[in-house]
Amino acid sequence: MKQFSPLVLFLCLSLSAHATHFLGGTIQTRHVSGLTYEFKVQLYFDRLNGSPASDAQNEVRLCLGDGKELNLPRNRAESVPVSDRITKGIYTGTYTYSAAGLYSVAVALNNRSNVANIQQGQEVAAYLYTRINTAFPNTTPQLPLPTLEAGVNQLYTTNLATSDPDGDRLVYRLVRIMVPLSGQCNEPSVASSYQFPNEVSRQGTFTLQDQVLNWNAPTQLGTFIYAFVVEEWRNDTKIAESIHEHSVFVQDKAGTQVTIPPYQAVEFGDVITALPVQDFLPKALLVNVYPVPSQDWVTVEVQSRQPSPVHIQLIDLQGRVLQEVAFREPSLRREYRFHIEPLARGSYLIRVTGKQDTITRKLIR
């Protein structure tokens, strides 16, 4: 069975001196014919604080993974206001690959708008990507525009469900935002100053389940940004994945007030209370386990801020190691699949040990 291990290619956009006041976006791909794809970069800009800067963003430039670049001009007909706070910019172009392969198409923007959950957000570059396997003709799905406004101490819910144009199975998962590293085609990094929206006050929950995002509940005013990945699976093979960023504006508005539940960390999925501040600092490792729940195979994806050896273990709730693999050569990214079909149904743990951190994820069979 073919394993999705994408080659790295990233946007080579020269970072300009002015702020773009970026508030979110994504990259869509559409299969045209053969190895020809259309790329559509969809960006959201701050109308209130950054109209001149966003209006000046007339094109973006892509690295395409084969040493070539592509300028995508702005489609003015589709670049329209979507609310009194946001303007949408659309950039499109087509490209034909010379060979089938795994490619990651990305865009970087300098800088973001100020948001409550990124320290000095205006100085943090934005990074979006879509990874495709051109051996599988594929068009990525169009997601609905999420609800943009939330009320303080009110449940925020937005439905992100959509249908895939090719009938592929879609898997959603929350992630931390990414930033480009120095150099034009290097691996990206997790933004060290980013916090999930509920981490700012360390209250309540922030979850994405069954394609529905719930924040229970915002406790302070401001603009917050979040990111999630949508994976496309065809016959048990992951053929594409895209990162999406969106903003939510928390306002003092009329609505039903809720009782804020205990803080639940997004990364770990367990309720954590009364921890010191240092326990909420970003980890050196980012670990994703999918799909959850799993039936036959489960994939563990590990990213680290610095090249690191990685030890991955599948453990039962009694602490017994059932399967494990050790990658001794330092790397920024590793991916491994465990065969779990023979296991009894129930809960298990995935434990990942790197050079600095050990992270545990829950797995349901």
Phi, psi and omega in degrees: 000134186284136183256138183278106179227082193294140169291154185263127168214143186218162181298138179253039180294125175289124185284120185276170184283333183270158178280143176267346182055052180289134179235010178143175178158183179198172177237124175256148173236145178229125178287123180267301176188151178055237178254021180265130180231146170260135177250135176231111176267121182247116184240146176246132183240157180280108181290326186284322187248353186216029182302314180300318181292316181292324178296331181279351180278083188273343180200162170232157183237131186251144162270137189250006173090351179241023180087001181250164181232160181219124174276128177253113179284157179283132176270101186294332181293329181261351181272093189227159173295140176248349175196181178285353180251337191231138169246138179261130174248131181243131181232126187228155175185165180237155180207145178247119177283149181277343180207153176290144180179186179258125185225149177236115183260130188221162177223138178236141180227142178236109017226183177275173166277159175292129177227161187286338186250020170226120178295129181049052185302331181294347179254004182257122180291150177262148182216124177236151177212156166225127181253130183229154173246106186287358172287345178241102177307128190204145172239126182285149185286154174267120179271152178290153174292125183288166173297131188266339187242144177225159178252145178299134180060028177235145178295126176256124180226135174217133183269119183255011184291147176205169175258145180274133182297338180257005180077016180284156176279133183254134177236128182252145174206140177287144177218163171281155181293154181250154176228149177286144174273174176296147187093159191266337183227038177268168174299145174282177180226155173289136180294116187292335183267002182280142172232141170299151185309322181278354177282337184299311178262354184053049177222146172074191185234154176221107190227155174229104182227136180053038176067016177243126179267129178233132172240111184238084006206158176301140180240358179214154180289156175138178176258130180237148179238146179218161181224148175212156179252138172248120178260147176245123182244131178231115181052049176068016176240128176283118185253347180195156170206147182224142174263138180237137173240140177218159177246153173227133182260113180270122186233164173273101187223162178292145179161176182280122178282145180239160172277123184288124179286170177301152178300134175232119182291134182293315185295321189265335179073011179242151178288127181233126179227156172058035176267147177294164186302321184297337179288351179257004178289150181301143179276159176286340180248146170239123186238128174239134178238125183205159348285154176230123359290160183242154181248303186249313183229147173230136181257134176247119180248126183238127174237142180230151182289332176232149178307131186212145167290154185222137175240121184244129182230143171256122190231143173273176186287352173269002177088006180279133179280118182267319177213154178200159176212142180240124173257104186274339180279124181301137181207158177277337185214135175224152177217133181216146181244129175259138175271113187246004181303322181288348185283150175293151178294141181152198183257142177223174180235142170252120180247126181242124180244124177247197183292326184244329190235159167234126183235139180241136177238148178270140179234134177248124179264000000 
